[in-house]
Amino acid sequence: MAFKVRRLEADDDRSGFRSGNVDIDRFFARYAGQNQFRHHIGTTYVAIDEAGAIAGFATLSPSELAPEAMAVSKRKRLPKYPVPVLRLARLGVDERVKGRGIGSLLLRSVLVLAQRMADDFGCVGVVVDAKPEAVAFYGKLGFVQLDTVAGELGDRPQPVAMFLELGALGVGWSWCERQESNLHSLSGTRT
Ligand SMILES: CC(C)(COP(=O)(O)OP(=O)(O)OC[C@H]1O[C@@H](n2cnc3c(N)ncnc32)[C@H](O)[C@@H]1OP(=O)(O)O)[C@@H](O)C(=O)NCCC(=O)NCCS
């Protein structure tokens, strides 16, 4: 089955989505829409199957990264003030289609959007506060751990701050470029 990525639309049915993580599912059902359509604090992209059902989602917002969070070698090439990045705030894939490349498809679409942000107004890469169980997943896509302490989550497991630098993208990047026109056309409709 083919999957496509486009921007979330107001009438998308989000109620039946189950990633297996209750926090992520609650966010998607309750907050992804209002954050995008009412508050404009984050935009969600969905992977949809041929029948139009939502297979996965990624929520994004612009952010910035302090230079001291980066490895010393990277730091030398950048200014000493925070630099713009794209934040992957949430990522989830429905349990019925896990392990079929939807998470990777969404991440690669995020890289296309980060490159577009870089072209339009500046972006050095993508950051994510990864759940401990997802660190290996992000690592496979080239994310590296940042030299920083991630956000406080009380007694829950600490997330791991990770970063993928656009400038470090190699072979996989040509894949993204090929997908860009697809993402453009699919995400072109604003609600
Ligand atoms: C993590 C998640 C997004 C992965 O989505 P997915 O569609 O199953 O991932 P893919 O099929 O694209 O997997 C890509 C690769 O990562 C691997 N992978 C997937 N999940 C992994 C995990 N938790 N740990 C290690 N590797 C993982 C796959 O085996 C695959 O490897 P391969 O390319 O060698 O075959 C999904 O499992 C999920 O929604 N989890 C619950 C919510 C969550 O933890 N989100 C992340 C929040 S930070």
The ligand as a MOL file (V3000), in Angstrom:
LIG
                    3D

  0  0  0     0  0            999 V3000
M  V30 BEGIN CTAB
M  V30 COUNTS 48 50 0 0 0
M  V30 BEGIN ATOM
M  V30 1 C 8.9820 5.0020 16.9130 0
M  V30 2 C 7.9720 4.9070 15.7670 0
M  V30 3 C 7.5840 6.3050 15.3230 0
M  V30 4 C 8.6250 4.1350 14.6040 0
M  V30 5 O 7.7210 4.1220 13.5060 0
M  V30 6 P 7.7420 2.9280 12.4210 0
M  V30 7 O 6.8840 3.3300 11.2900 0
M  V30 8 O 7.4140 1.6480 13.0860 0
M  V30 9 O 9.2720 2.9110 12.0130 0
M  V30 10 P 9.8780 2.4170 10.5880 0
M  V30 11 O 9.0990 1.2530 10.1040 0
M  V30 12 O 10.0010 3.5880 9.6950 0
M  V30 13 O 11.3190 1.9290 11.0640 0
M  V30 14 C 12.5230 2.4440 10.5150 0
M  V30 15 C 13.6640 1.6670 11.1060 0
M  V30 16 O 13.7370 1.9080 12.5140 0
M  V30 17 C 13.6140 0.6810 13.2340 0
M  V30 18 N 12.8280 0.9760 14.4220 0
M  V30 19 C 11.5290 1.2910 14.4940 0
M  V30 20 N 11.1820 1.5270 15.7710 0
M  V30 21 C 12.3040 1.3400 16.5080 0
M  V30 22 C 12.6000 1.4540 17.9000 0
M  V30 23 N 11.6740 1.7940 18.7950 0
M  V30 24 N 13.8850 1.2110 18.2870 0
M  V30 25 C 14.8140 0.8610 17.3910 0
M  V30 26 N 14.6090 0.7590 16.0610 0
M  V30 27 C 13.3610 0.9860 15.6350 0
M  V30 28 C 12.9260 -0.2800 12.2820 0
M  V30 29 O 13.2410 -1.6140 12.5870 0
M  V30 30 C 13.5080 0.1510 10.9630 0
M  V30 31 O 14.8120 -0.3830 10.8160 0
M  V30 32 P 15.3640 -0.8890 9.3760 0
M  V30 33 O 15.3720 0.3330 8.4740 0
M  V30 34 O 16.7250 -1.4050 9.6740 0
M  V30 35 O 14.3880 -1.9110 8.9160 0
M  V30 36 C 6.6930 4.0870 16.1840 0
M  V30 37 O 7.0970 2.8410 16.6820 0
M  V30 38 C 5.8190 4.7650 17.2410 0
M  V30 39 O 4.8750 5.4820 16.8910 0
M  V30 40 N 6.0950 4.5210 18.5380 0
M  V30 41 C 5.2590 5.0250 19.6370 0
M  V30 42 C 5.3910 6.5360 19.7700 0
M  V30 43 C 6.8270 6.9870 19.9120 0
M  V30 44 O 7.6260 6.4390 20.6560 0
M  V30 45 N 7.1590 8.0750 19.1760 0
M  V30 46 C 8.4620 8.7090 19.2480 0
M  V30 47 C 8.3670 9.8040 20.2380 0
M  V30 48 S 9.9040 10.6570 20.4890 0
M  V30 END ATOM
M  V30 BEGIN BOND
M  V30 1 1 1 2
M  V30 2 1 2 3
M  V30 3 1 2 4
M  V30 4 1 2 36
M  V30 5 1 4 5
M  V30 6 1 5 6
M  V30 7 2 6 7
M  V30 8 1 6 8
M  V30 9 1 6 9
M  V30 10 1 9 10
M  V30 11 2 10 11
M  V30 12 1 10 12
M  V30 13 1 10 13
M  V30 14 1 13 14
M  V30 15 1 14 15
M  V30 16 1 15 16
M  V30 17 1 15 30
M  V30 18 1 16 17
M  V30 19 1 17 18
M  V30 20 1 17 28
M  V30 21 1 18 19
M  V30 22 1 18 27
M  V30 23 2 19 20
M  V30 24 1 20 21
M  V30 25 1 21 22
M  V30 26 2 21 27
M  V30 27 1 22 23
M  V30 28 2 22 24
M  V30 29 1 24 25
M  V30 30 2 25 26
M  V30 31 1 26 27
M  V30 32 1 28 29
M  V30 33 1 28 30
M  V30 34 1 30 31
M  V30 35 1 31 32
M  V30 36 2 32 33
M  V30 37 1 32 34
M  V30 38 1 32 35
M  V30 39 1 36 37
M  V30 40 1 36 38
M  V30 41 2 38 39
M  V30 42 1 38 40
M  V30 43 1 40 41
M  V30 44 1 41 42
M  V30 45 1 42 43
M  V30 46 2 43 44
M  V30 47 1 43 45
M  V30 48 1 45 46
M  V30 49 1 46 47
M  V30 50 1 47 48
M  V30 END BOND
M  V30 END CTAB
M  END
